[in-house]
Amino acid sequence: MNRRKKGNQILRARVKKANAKLNPSNKPKYISKADRETETTESTQEKNLVSEE
C-alpha cells in the first residue's frame, strides 16, 4: 500500500467516525437474553402482587 493511499484511508476512517457520532442510530439498545428473562419474571411478580391486593 503506498503512502498516499494509506493517508487517504486514515482520513476517510476519521470522517466516517465523525459522521457516525453526529447521526446516532435509532436502533434499540441490546438487552441480553438473561436480562430479558429476569425482567419478564419481575414484571409478572409485580402483576401478581397487584392482582392479589
N, C-alpha and C positions, 0 to 999 in steps of 0.2 A: 504494500500500500504506500503510495507516495505521500510526501509531506503535505501537499495541498489538500488531497482527498481526506486525509486524517483530520486536518484542521477544520475542514468544512463539516465533517461528520460530527465532531465535538460541538461545533456551534449549532448545528441542526438539533442535536440532542438537548442542548440548553434551551433553545426556543420551544421545543416540544414540551419540556417540563414546565416552562413558564406558562404556556397556554393551558396546560392541564390544570395548573393551580387556579387560573382565572376562571375556568369553566368546570366547576365541580360536577360530578355525575349525580344523577337523581336516583341512582341505584340504592336500595335499602341496605343498611349495614348487615353484614353476615352474622348470623346467630348460630352457634354450633348446635348439633343435634341434642346433646345432653342438656344444654341451656334451654332449648325449646321444650324438652320433656319436663324439666323442673318447673318451668313457667306454667305449663298446662296443668300440672298437678297442684300447684299453688292456687291457680285460679279456680279449679274445681273444688278445692277445700274451702275457699272463701265463699263460693256459691252455696256449698252445703251448710256452712255456718249461718249464712243469711237466711236460707230457707228454713232452718230449724227454729229460728227465733220467732 
